[in-house]
Amino acid sequence: MIKYITYKKETLAIIVNSSYFKKKGINFFTSKKLTQQVAFMNHPKNYSIEPHLHKKVMRKIKTTTEVLIIINGILKINFYNKHKKFIFSKLAKAKDIVILLTGGHGFKIIKNCKFIEVKQGPYNEKEDKIKF
């Protein structure tokens, strides 16, 4: 299952529940317009993906998006609007994927949690992040 976390018609995040990982083929969670493309791939034995290179392409990215892959535990995600005001919280559990797109966010570990974070680089914490 895919949950779109929205606030005032804006998608703040996408949470992909582990039950989604039964689908076959290539399944993108994100639209082609987003600066972060995330997909789940499930192929049978002996399936081939052609060797390829990625061309150098100039892209203009105005904000940092993040992808969290929850390995185990429970992570509480607190969402904030662009004015740093708390909106609501959502939980992510083992094997979920969280794609953070817009707005502010903070985390609280509910149950011992291991997760992987992926975001665009190069990343400079002093220039890229506003803590509040």
QUIGI-V960108 format. One record per residue. PSI is psi in degrees with one decimal (999 if undefined). OMEGA is omega in degrees with one decimal (* if undefined). BURIAL is b if it has 9 or more other ideal C-beta (glycine too) atoms within 8 Angstrom, else e. Layout:
# QUIGI-V960108
PSI OMEGA BURIAL
PSI OMEGA BURIAL
This chain:
# QUIGI-V960108
141.6 177.1 e
128.0 177.6 b
124.1 175.1 b
119.6 -178.4 e
110.2 -174.5 b
156.4 175.6 e
121.5 -178.9 b
52.9 175.2 e
10.2 179.1 e
132.4 178.6 e
113.7 179.0 b
-36.6 -175.2 b
165.5 172.6 b
128.3 175.7 b
121.4 -179.5 b
114.3 179.7 b
147.3 -176.5 b
-21.2 178.8 b
-18.9 -179.4 e
-21.2 -169.6 b
22.9 174.2 e
-12.0 -178.2 e
150.1 -179.7 e
154.6 175.1 e
-154.5 -179.2 e
124.1 -177.1 e
110.3 178.4 b
138.1 176.3 b
-22.3 -174.5 b
156.0 177.1 b
161.5 -179.6 e
-16.3 -176.9 e
-16.7 -176.7 e
151.7 -179.8 b
-12.7 176.6 e
120.0 179.1 b
124.8 -177.8 e
130.3 -179.0 b
157.5 170.8 b
134.2 179.8 b
134.4 -179.4 e
104.7 -176.1 b
151.1 178.6 e
165.3 176.5 e
139.4 178.6 e
3.0 173.4 e
142.6 -179.7 e
142.3 169.8 e
122.8 -175.8 e
139.1 174.2 e
143.2 -178.0 e
162.2 172.3 e
156.7 173.4 e
130.4 -180.0 e
154.0 171.5 e
121.8 -178.2 e
130.5 177.0 e
123.5 178.3 e
144.8 177.5 e
115.6 -178.7 e
122.7 -175.4 e
-14.3 -178.3 e
162.4 179.2 e
128.2 172.7 e
157.6 -178.6 b
147.2 173.8 b
126.3 177.4 b
130.0 175.5 b
111.2 -175.5 e
116.3 -179.0 b
-49.0 175.2 b
167.4 179.0 e
-166.7 179.0 b
129.7 -179.5 b
125.9 174.8 b
126.9 179.9 b
119.3 176.5 b
125.9 -178.6 b
142.7 -179.3 b
150.8 176.6 b
-178.6 -176.8 b
-11.7 177.5 e
12.1 177.6 e
20.0 178.9 e
131.4 178.6 e
135.8 179.1 e
-60.8 -178.4 b
175.4 178.8 e
153.6 173.4 e
154.3 178.4 b
143.7 171.9 b
136.1 -176.2 b
175.8 179.8 b
133.5 177.4 b
1.3 174.8 e
156.2 172.5 b
132.9 179.4 b
125.3 178.4 b
108.4 -177.8 b
120.6 -171.6 b
-52.3 -176.6 b
173.2 179.5 e
-176.5 178.1 b
162.4 178.8 b
154.1 173.7 b
165.3 -174.3 e
148.3 170.9 e
130.2 179.0 e
117.7 -178.5 b
-40.0 176.8 b
135.4 -177.5 e
126.9 -167.2 e
130.7 170.3 b
132.9 177.2 e
159.4 178.9 b
137.2 176.2 e
134.0 177.0 e
131.0 176.1 e
167.2 179.9 b
151.7 175.9 e
178.4 -5.1 e
148.7 -174.6 e
131.5 179.0 e
106.1 -173.8 e
-35.7 -178.7 e
-34.4 -177.4 e
-26.1 -171.7 e
-11.5 -171.5 e
137.2 172.9 e
113.9 179.0 e
143.0 177.7 e
999 * e
